[in-house]
């Protein structure tokens, strides 16, 4: 649009660039009021045309009736030249009107037919194809349930020629797919759609529109993976748009049809409030019916206790409603709306459709939709926690819920006495076969219990009950039993056993945050057994001391203790004790960053446990060894062996380690599998923090594997969990990853929102550099969208933050990019002001720093930006002076491509100054130097042809244009 009121026209452009939604609607309504106050008829028409689209795609289609009617009446009543710019869009809007009128049961059907008739008349008079008219007549007939009429219009629609008023290459097939599905032609529907998806879809309703239409066809034809991907890709694009509430209902139904009622419930809860401001009754009917289906299925599957919070609206109070109650409320809403449509239409089509949706049954087996769904169903694993004073790794983290151990069957002679069973338990204890130990203790309890035991067997039985508590992760309960065992040994008396168990009590106290009591007991036990025990007792007690100290992160003391244990164990023929001590020494050395020694000892422990056939301890040794290795391939090998034998916590640690090694080996798909398993284990064991952090890592693995939909879904989960758990810094790092994924998915508005949130979160003196980086990335995104004025603001803010962080070259780059954005926004003076600020920054560099390649490059590119702004400000002589020595400076740092870029600009400025021979020579040299296929070759050729033409060498100019397939305008 041209004319006066420049501020309002600039505001019009800004509103037009806003994303669809409530914000744009508010802005366009304010703009209408401002424009009407200025009595600018062209702008009044243009802003109402914009409003019609804003209302249609922003979720308030009823308002579009008014703006469309105003524009149509103005066009008919008072034709003006400016109308010609909008006539195609005005004719296009007829389609929006037919759709919207059909979606409101209070609008008589005759009104819709009248709009269709007017649409057809205008299309005919304009010489346009009636293909779109036939399509919308088909849609009205299908809505009414008039099958024969619908089929007739469908045939006319698909046989009429397409033109520029036909729906796009995605929307048109979407409607055809729905017709084919409705008539049972499933394979035909899929065959029609798949070539469309393989092409380029640029409409803002695609590809989510055609993917949504394919959900049921994919399921019914057995294309379950395609169905899953279609749902996840389409729903992501729909979920932020109120206008798409009806389509979101189709995705809720999809969850019910695939056995994913829980995911369906999440979607219902996310969008339930939208039902109170639904775009239309038709959208409300679709969403309410699908939601009722999911909620009913949950209620009938035994989840009647689930409640959904529904906010108050109008006369309805806020309430937490059981799923069954809410299901019936929504079913009544959908049924009532269907009846209103049928009353208007004179048919029962909508009531029949709703009734079918309310009782729909799943299609096939459960289809996993989550990116964290695990591949195997059997997840039972025995625990691998080490009992106090026994062998193995340090205690599991407190607060974990152990997985359930598979039962172990142990042959126990029927004639075995209680003492025999306790001896057998001791044997399993010393050889670290903890599940066998559990089984023997179970037999003892069944045969003997606590009754009639002699004092020694009673003490031993109490001691083993404490061991069982440790295996069950109940260390506080174990402490009390061990205290009792100490007392019983003291009463017998058996001083050796008393002090062995006292040492174990000390370790337990250290592991339950009572080290002030526990460590003296450990030290006393070490001293007593060193004097009165045998070498095995001494070695084992030093090892227990090392365990206690390691648990307290006192690694130097722990290493000293385990070295004493190794010295004593060298004189004892006990391979299990030897292996245990080697592994603990390796752990201590690794914590002290003495990697070569740790690596050697871990390898020895691994070999020893392999020879002993001790599976769980072999897994622990493999994991420890892997942590000492530098080569990720060797790490994977070690963890492969660990996973071949591991149970309990060992599985989790090995999965995580192997996943990270896979990433280092550039095998992200392998990493994904291990991270998914690790997330599942954390969920089983209630390891909430670990699950959140692992989701972050899993999201990155998905990103590296190119599986962006999965990456986005998992990263979103990770951000929510990390925020909830208070891990702000990690949540922000995950947001940064998620913003990158959004950009890969072309979800630029989501990426921008996330980057802006990150910049706000990083608004502190300690985060200046990170904040600047995020602001620059936001500017990048806006610049790529041609939202140059907004991009300039972000670049300016980034430059300020870089300056405060003491990063002058980065500050200059931010100012330069601000200048480029302002140049393209049509603000040459603003661009030159940004250049001036950058020049001040570069002038402040020390002389030595100013001659570094990075500074030379930056100052050269700043000159290029300055020249472009000067040309736009009609100051070409100054522009030429700015860049005359720049190519040579760039070549001095081997920036040859940039040098050619500046020479091309120099040629363009010379051409503008009518210095044609110089321009021709420079442009010819530059064109010859540009690499074939370079994006600027055509530009250079066009400029050279222009110079030749103006020099009167028209034949050369024409030959050059033909060679590079150029028209007169380039």
N, C-alpha and C positions, 0 to 999 in steps of 0.2 A: 504494500500500500504506500501511496505517496501523499504529499500534502503537508499541512502544518501540524501543530500539536505533536512535536517531536518526542516530548516526554511520554505522552500517552502511547505513541507508536512503539517506543522502546519498551514500555511496560507490556504492551501487547505481545511483543516478541518474547519477553521473559515469561509471561504466563503460558504462551504456546509451548515453551520448552519444559514447563513443569511436568512432573509425572501425574498421570490421571489419579484422581482421588479428591478427598474433601478439601485439601489445601488448594488445589487448582480451582475447584468450584468456588470456594470463598474468594479467591483472587479474581476470577473472571466476573463474578457478580459485583465486586467492588469496582472493577474496571468499567462495567456497563454503566454504573451510576456516574462515574467520572466523565465518561465519554458523552453520555446524554446531556450532562451539564454544559458541554462545549458545543453542542449542536453540530457535530461532525458526522454527516450522514454516511460517508464511506467507512469511517472507523466504527460507527454504530452497527453497520451491517456486518463488517468483518468480525467484530467482537462477539456478536450473537451467533455467527457461524461457528466461531471457536467454542462458544458456550454449549451449542448443541452437541458437539463432540465430547466436551468435558462432562456433560450430564450423562451422555450415553455410556461412556467408558468409565465414569467415576462413580456409578452406582445410584444415580438419581434420574432415571430416564423420564419420569413423569414431567420434570421441569423442561425437558427438551421439546415437549409439544408446543410450549409458548414461544421459545426462541425460533424454532423451525417455522411456525406459522407466521411469525413477524417477518422473517427473511423472505418467505415465499410471497407474502402479500406485498412487501416492498419491491421485490423483483417484478411482480406482475403490474403493480400500480405505477411505478415510476422508473422504468428502465434507465440505467446509467452505464457509462463505459466501465466503471469499476465492477459492475455485476459480472462482466464476462470473465473476470479472474476467478470468480467463485461458482460459475454455473455448473461445472462438473460436480463439485462437492455438494451443491444444493440438490442435484439430482440423486447423488449417492445417498444423501440423508433420507430420501424417501424410504430406503430399505430399513434404516433404523426406526422410522416411524411405524412401519408395518409390524416389525418385531415387537416394539414397545406397546402399541395399541392392543396387540393380541394377548399380551401378558397381564392386562388389567381387566378383570371380568366385568367391571362397572362400565367399560366402554362398549357400546353396542357393536355387534359384528358388522352392521351396516356401515359404521364409520370406517372400519378397517377396509372394507370393500371399496368405499368411496376413495380412500387414499390410494388404493391399488389401481383403481380406474384412472385417477389423475396421473399417477406415475406412468401408467401405460401410455396415456395420451401424450405426455411430455416426451417420453422416450421415442415414440413414433415421430413426433414433430421434429425432434432433434436428429433424426436419422440413426438412432441407436438401435442395437439389437434388443429384442425383448427377452433375451435369455434370463436376465435377473428378474424381470416381471414374472415369468413362468415359475421361477424358483420360489418366489414368495407367495404366489397363488398355491403352489404345492404345499408350502408350509402351513398355510391357513387350513387347507383341506385336511392335512394330516393331523393338525391340532383338533379338528372337529371329529376325527375318526371316519371321515368320508373316504373309504379306501379306494373305490373306483375312480372318484374324482382326483384323489391324490395321485394315483397311478397315471392318469391321463396327463396331468400337469407335469409329472416327473418326466414322462417321455418327451414332452415338448421342451422342457428345460434342458435335458441332456443332449438333445439334437439341435437346438438353436445355436448359432455361432456366438462365441464369446467376443466381448469387446472391452473397452476400458471401463465400463460400468458394471461388468460382471464381478462377482465376489472373487477374492484372490485365489491363488493356486492351492491354498490350504483350506480356506473356508468353504469353497464350492464343493470339493470332494468330501468335506466333513458332513455336509448335509446329505450328500448322496450315500455315504456310508450308513447314516442313520436310517435312511429309507430301506437300503438293502438288508440291514439287520432286522428291521421291523417286518420285512417280508420273508425272513428266514434264509436269506442268501448270504450266509456267513463268509464262505470262502471268497465269494465275489467282492464282498466288502473289504476284506483284507487285501486282496489282489489290487483293488482300486487304490487303496491308501498307501501301500508301501512305496511305489515309485514317487509319490508326492513327498513322503518323508525323506527320501534320498536326495531331493532337490533343495533349493534355497527358499526358505519361507521368511518373508520380511514383515508380514502383517503383525500388528500388536496382539492379535488374537491367536497367533500360531507360534510354535507347533502345539501348544497346549490344547487347542480346540480339536484338532484331528486326533491327537493322542487320546483325549478323553472319549471321543466317539469310538475308539478302537478297543477300549477296555473289555467290554463284553465279547466282541468278536474274537479277540485274542484268547480269552478264556475258553470260549465254546469250541474253538478250533484247536485247542491243546497247545497254543503258543504261550505257555505260562511265563517264561522268562521275559518275553516281549511285553506281556501284560504287566508284569512287575515293573519293568523299566518305564513303560508308558505312564503308569500311575505315579511313580516317584518323580519323573521328569515333569509331567503336566501339573501335578498338585503343587509343586514348588512354585510354578509360575502363577498359579491361581490364588494361592493362599493369602496374598497380600491385597487382593482386589475385591472390594465389596460387590462390584458389578458381576463378579463370577460366582456368587453364592449358589446359584442353581447348578452350575457345573461342579462346584465343590460337593454338592449333594450326590452327584454321580460317583465321586471318589469315596464318600462315606459308604455308599451302597457297595462299591467294589470291595471295601474292607470286609463287609458282611459276606460277600460272595466268595471270598478267599479264606475265610476262617480267621480274619484278623480283627475281631471285635474290639480288642484292646486299643489297637491303633485307630479304629473307627471312633472309639470313645474319645481319644485325644483330639481328633479333628472336630468332633461335635463340641467338646468343651471349648476349643479354641475359637469357634465361630458362632456359638450359641447366641451371643449378644447381638450378632448381626441380624438375627431373625427379627428383632424388634425394629430394625430399620432396613428391612430387605428392599432391594431395588424394585421389586414388583411382587405381586401375589403369586405369580408363576414361580419365581425364584424361591419364595418362602415355601410353597407347596413341595417343590423338589427337595429342598434341604430338610424340611420337617419330616417328610415321608421316609427318606433314607435314614435320618437320625433315629426315628422311631423303630425302624427295622433293626439297627445295631443295638439299641438299648433293650429292645425286647429279647434279642438273642442272648445278651448278657444276663438279663433277669432269669431267663429260662435255663441258663447253663449253671445256675447256682450262685450267681453273683448279685443276688438281690440286695445285699448289704452295701453295694457301691452307691455313693451319692454324687450328684452333680450340683454344683452351686449355680443357681440362676439369679441373675441380678434383677432388681426391681425395675419395672417399667410401667409408667402410667399408674393405673390402679392396682397393678400386680406387685405384691411385696416380694422382696428378695427372700430366697429360701434355698435350703439344701435338700434336694429331692432325690429319693431313691430312683435308681434307673428305671424300674418298672413304672413308677408313677409318672416320671417325665416322658417315658415312651408313650403312654396313653394320652398325655396332654398333646404331644406333638402329632400323634396319629389323628386325634380329633381335629387339630388345626388343618392338617393336610387334607383330610376327608371333607371338611367344611369348605375349604377353598376349591377343591375339585367339584363339589356340588354347585358352587357359584359359577364356575366356568361352564359346567354342563347346562345350567339353567340359561345362560346366555346363548350357548351354542345350539341348544335343542338336541343334544346327544348325551350319551353316557360315557364318552371316550375317556375323559379325565378321571372320572371316578373308577373306571375299570383299571386304568393305569396305576393309580395310587393303591388300589386294593392289591394288585399284583406285587407292587414293590414292598408292601408291608409284610408279605409272607414269603418273600423270595428265599430260596435255599442256596447253600453254597454250591459252587460248580467245581467238582473234583476235590482233591486233597487240599489240606492246608498249604498255602503258598507263602513262605517266609518273605516278608517285605523289608525287614530291618537290615541295615548294613552291618549290624553286629550279631546277626543270627549265626549260630554255630552249625557246622556241617554234620556233627555226629550227635546222636541223641543220648547215648549212655555216658553220663558224666560222673558216675560214682567212683571215688578214689579213696584209698586209705590215706590216713594222715601220716605225716613223717616227722612229727615233732620229737625231739630228742628228750628222753627223761633225764632228770638231773643226775649227774654223776655217771651217766652212761655215755655211749659213743655218739658221734654225729655232729651235726651242725648246731649253731647256737639256737636258742629258743625262738619259736615263732613269735611274731608281733602280738602283743596282748590285744584282746578285743576281737580277734578273728573267730569266726564260726567255722569249726573244722568240717571237712567233708566226711561223709559216712564211709567207714572202712568196709571193704568186702570181707565176709567172714572167712577165717582160715580154719581148716579142719586139721587137728593134730591127733595122731594116734596116741592114746594114753592107756597103758596096761590097767586092766580092771583091778588087779591086786596091788597097785601102787598105793603106798601110804601117803599121808599128808606131807611128811618130810621128803619123800621121793618127788612129789609134785613141786614142792618149793625148790628142790635141787634142780629140777628140770627148768623151772622158771628162771632160776639163776643162770643156768646155761644159756638160755635164749637171751637173757639180759646182757650177758657178757659178749655174746656174738651178734648183738644188735638186731635180733629178729623179733621186732616188737609186736607184730601181729601174732606170731607164735606164742609170745609171752602172754598176750591178751587171752588167747585160747586156753592156755594151761591154767591161768588164774581163774577163768570161768569154770573150768572143770573142778578146780580146788574148791571154789565157792559152792558149787552144786553138791559136792560130796561131803565137804567138811564144815564149811561156814566158819563161824566163830566158836562153835561149841566144842568143849573138851580138848582144846589144844594145849600142849605143854608150853611153858614160858618161852622157849626159843622159837617154836613154830608160830606162836602168837605174835612175837615181835617181828619175825620175818613176814608174816601175813599182813601186818599193819604197814610194814615198809613197802610191800608190793602194792597195797591198796593206794598208797601215795603215788607210786609209779603210774598206776592206772589213771589217777587224777591228772597227772602231768600230760599223759598221752591224750587226755580229753581237754587239754588246755585250761584246766582248773588249778592253777598254781596256788591261789589262796587256800583252797580246800586241801591241797597237798601239804601245805606248810603245817597245818594242825595235825595231820596224820604223822608227819615225820617227827614233830615234837613228841608225840606219844611213843613212837618207835624208839627214840633216844631214851626216853624214860624207862621203857620196858627193857632195853639192853642194859641200862644202868642197874636195874633191879635184879637182873639174872645172877651175877653181873657178867658182862662180856665187854671189856674195855675197848678191844679192837673194833668190834661192831659199833659200839657206842660212838667212837670218834669218826669212823667211816661215815655213819649216818649223820653225825653232827656236821661234818663237812658238806654233805648234801643239803642239809638244812640251811647252812650259810649261803650256798649258791642260790637256793630258792628264794631266800630273803633278798639277796641282791637283785634277783630277777623280778621281784615285786616291790621295788623301790624302797627297800628297807636295808640299804647297804650299811648304814651305821651300826646295825645289829649284826648283819650277815657277815661282813668282811672280818671282824675279829674272830668269829666262829671258824671261818675258813682258815685264817692264819693259825689259830690254835690247833685245828685238826691237822694241818700240814706239819706243824712242829711235833705233835704227839706221834703221828704215824712215821715221820722221818726217824724218830728215835726208837719206837716200839713196834712198828709194822714191818712187813717184809718189803722187798723191792717193788713188787707189784702194787702193794698198797701205797707206797711212797709215790710211784709213778702216776697212779690213778689220781691221788689227791692233788699232786702238782697240776695235773691236767684239769681237775675240777677248779682249782684256783685260777688257772688261766681262763677257763670258761666264765667265771664270775667277773674277772677283771675286763675281759673282752666285752662282756655285756654292758659294762660301765664305760666303754670307749677308752679305757686306760691301756692302750695297746703296748706301750713299751714294757710296762710291768707284766702284762699278759704274756708277751714274748719271753721275758725272763723266766716266768713260771713254767711255760711249756718247754723251754730249753732244759730246765731241771727235770721235767717229766721225761724228756727224751734221753737224758743221761741215765736216769734210773731204769727206764724201759729197755735200754740196750743190754741189760744184764738179765732180762726176763724173756722167756720163750713164750710170747703171747702175740701172735701176728695181728689180732684184732686191736690190742692196745697200741701196738706199733703204728698201725694204719691210722688209728684215731688221732694219735699225737702228731703224726706227719701232716695230716689234714689241718689240725688246729695251728700248727706252726706256719703252714702256708697262708692261712687266713690272717694271722697276726702280721706276717711279713708283708702281705699285700696291703693291709691297712696302713702300714708304715712306709708304703711306696718303695719297698725293696723287691721290685718285680722279678729280677732274674732268680733270686733265691726262692721267692714264692712259687715261681713257675716250676722250678726243679722239684720242690717238695710236693706240689700239687700233682705233678705227673707221677711221682713215686706212690703217692697215696692212691691215685687212680689205678695204677698197675696192681697195687696190693689188694684193693677192694675187688678188682675184677677177678683176681686169683682166688679170693675168698668166697666169691659168689654172693656178696652182700649187695643186693640190688639198690636199696635206698641210699646206702652210704656211697656206693659207686656213683650214683647220680649226684650226690653232694660234691664228691671229689671232681667229677667232670665239670660241674658248674664253677667250682673254685678255679680249676685249671683254665677254663675258658676266660675267666675274668683276668687272668694274667697274660693272655696271649695278645699279640699285636695284629696278626694276620687274621682278617675276618673269615677267611676260608677255614683256617684251623679252629677258630672259635665255633663255627657251624659244625665242624666234625665232632668236636668235644660235646656240643649240646645235642647233636643227633644221638650220640651214645647215651647221654643223660636221659633223654626222652624215651629211649628204648627200654629203660628200667625204672624210671622215676614214678613215684606216687606222691600224693599230698602236695606240700608247698614246693617240692622240687620241680613239679610240672610247671607251676606258674613261673618260677625263676628261669627255668630253661626256655620256656616259650618266649619270654620277654627278651632274654639274651639272644636267642636265635633270630628273632625278628629284627633286632638292631643290627646283627651281623649281616642279615640278608639285605638290609638297606645299604650297608657299607659296600656290599658286593653288587649293588645296582640290581637287586632282585626284589622289587617292591611287592610283586604278587605273592611271593613266598612270605614276605614280612606280613602282609595282610592276613594270611591264614593264621599265623602264630599270634598276632595281636588280637584277632577275633577270639581265638581260644582263651587268651589271657583275660580279656574283658569278661568272657563268660565265667571263668573261674572266680574272678573278683566278685561278680554278681552272686554266684553261689555261696561264697564265703562271707559276704557282707563287707568286703573291703571297699568302702565307698570312695575314699580319696584315691586309692590305686586305680579304681575303675575310671575315674574322671581323667587322671593323667594319661592312662593308657588309651582312652578314647582320643585324646589329643594326638598321641603318636600314631594311632590307627588312621586318623584323618589325614595325617601327612603321608602315610604309606599309600593310602588310596589316591592322594593327589599325585604322588610320584608314579603310580601305576596308570595314571590317566583316567581314573574312575572318579570323575568330578562330582557326580550326583552322590555317590557313597561318601566321598570326602566331605561334602557340604552337610549331609545329614548327621554324620558322626561328629563333625566339628561343632555344629549347633548344639548337640547334646553335651559335648565337652564344655562349651562356654557356659551353658546353663548350670551344669554341676559345679564347675570351678567357681563361678560367681556365688552360688549358694553356699559353698564351703568356705568362702572368704579368701580364696587364692587369687587375688586381684591381678597380680603381675602375670601369672600363668594364664589367666582368663584373657588378658589383653594380648598376650602372644598368640593365643589360639584365635582371637578375633582377627589378628593380622593375617594369619594363615587362611582364615575363612574368607576374608576380603579378597585375597588372591584367587581362591576357588570360585567365588562369585563372579569375578571378572572372566575367568575361564568359561563359566556357564553363561556369559553374556547377561548376567543379572547385575547390571551396572548400578542401578539405583540402590540395591541392597548393599553392594560393595561401598558405595559412597556414604550411605548411612552409617555403616560400620566404621569406616575410616574417620568420619566426623566424630563418632562416639569415642573412638580411640584417642583422637587428638584432645578431646575434652578430658578423658581419663588421665592423659599424660601431662596435664597442665600443671607442671610443678618445676622448680629449678633443677631438680635432679634428672629430669626427663627431657631436657630441651632438645637434644639431638634426635631422640626417638620421635618426639612430637613433630619436629621439623620434617623428618622423613615421611611420616604419615601424611602430613599436610601436602607435601610435594606429590605423594602418590595420589591423593584426592585431586590435586590439580591436574595430574596426568590423565586421570579418568575423565574429568570434565573437558579437558582439551581435546581428547579423542572423540568426544561427543559433540564437538563444535560449540560447547557452552563456554565460550571464551571469556566473557566478562566474569563469570563465576570462577573459572580456572585462574584468572589473574588474581582474584582475591586470595585463593588458597596459596598460590605461589608467593604472593607478597607476605602472607603470614608465615610461610615456611622460611622465607629469607630472614624475617625478623628473628625467628627462633634459632636459626643457624648462627646468626650474628651474636645473640645472647650466649650461645654455647661456645663461642670463640672459634668458629669454623668459617674463616673469611671466603675461601674458594666456594664452599657450599652456599654461603650467603649470596655471593655474586651470581652463582648459577640460578638461585631462586629469583633474583631480580631480573636476570636475563630472560628467564622463562616467563616472568610476569610481563616483561616488555613484549615478548612474542605474542602472548595471549591478548594483550591490549591492542597490539597491532591488528590482529585478526578480528578483534571485536570492534574495529573501526574507531579506535581511540589513539591516534598517532601521538598526540601530545602526552597522554598518559604513558605511552610506551617510552617516549623520550625521557620522561621524568624517572621511570624505572631504570633506564640505561644510566642516567646520571648518578643515581644512588649506587648502582653497581660499580661505576667508575670510581666513586669515592672509596669504596671498599678495597678495590684492587690497588688504588694509589697508596693505601696504607700498608701494603705488604712490604716487608724488608726487601732490600735490593736483591739479595741472594734468592729469596723465595720467588720473587717476581720473574726470575729467569729460569725457573724450573719448568719442565715440559707441561705440567698440569696447568700452571698459571699462564703460560704462553697460549695454550689451547683455549683457556677460558676467556682471556682478553681478546683473542682473535674472534671467537664466536660472538662475543659481546659486540664487537665492531660490526659484524655481519647483521646482528639484530638491530643495531643503531641505524645502519644504512637502510634497512628495509623500512624502518619507521620514518626516516627522513624522506624516502621516496614517497611514502603515503602522505606525508605532510607537504608534498610539492617542493622539496628542497633537494633536488638530485645532485647539484654540484657539491653540497656538503656530504651527501651520501658517498660520492665518489672519493672524496678526500679521506673519508673514514676507513675505506677498505683498500686503498691503493697499495699498501705494503703488507697486507694481511696474507695473501697467498704465499709469499716468500717466508714469512714467519711460520706458517703452518708446515711448509715443506721442511723447514729446519728441524722440526720435531717428527718428521715422517708422517704427518697427517695429510696424506695426499688426496684422499677423497674429499675432505673438508676444503682443501685448497681449490679443488675443481669447483666445488659448490660456490665458493666466494667469487671465483673467476666468472662463473655463469651469471651471478648477480651483477658483477662489474659490466659484463657485456650488455645486460638488460638496461643498466643505467646509462651506458654510452648510447644505446639505441634511443632511449628516452631523450637524451640531450642532442640527438640528431648528429652525433659524431659517428657517422655510418662506416667509413673505412676502418676506423679503430675497432668498432663493434664487430664488423664482419671478420676481421683477422682474429680477434680474441675468441669469438664464438666458434669459428672454424677449428681453432686449436683445441678448445675445450671439448667440442663434440668428438673430435678424433681421439681424445684422451679418455673419454668416459667409457667404462666397461660396457660391453654389449649386454643388453637386457636391463641396464640400469634404469631406475624409475625416472630419472631426469633426462634421459636421452631425448625423449619426444619433446620435452620443453626446450632443450638446447636446439634441436632441429627446427622447431617452430620459430624461435627467436632469430636463428640464422636465416631462415627463409624470409622472415619479415625484413631483415636488413638487406638481403639481396633484392627483394622486390622494390624496396625504397631506393636502392641504388640503380634501378632500372634493369636489373638482370633477371627479368621475369621468368625466362625459360629455366634458369638454374634454380630459381625459387620453387617453381612448379615441380621440377624433377625431385627436389628435396622433399617436398610435401608428399609426393606420390611414394617415394622410397620409405617414408616413415608413416604413411597412411594418415596424413594430417588433413584437416579441412582448413578453411581460411581463418577460423577462430582458434585453431590449435587443438 
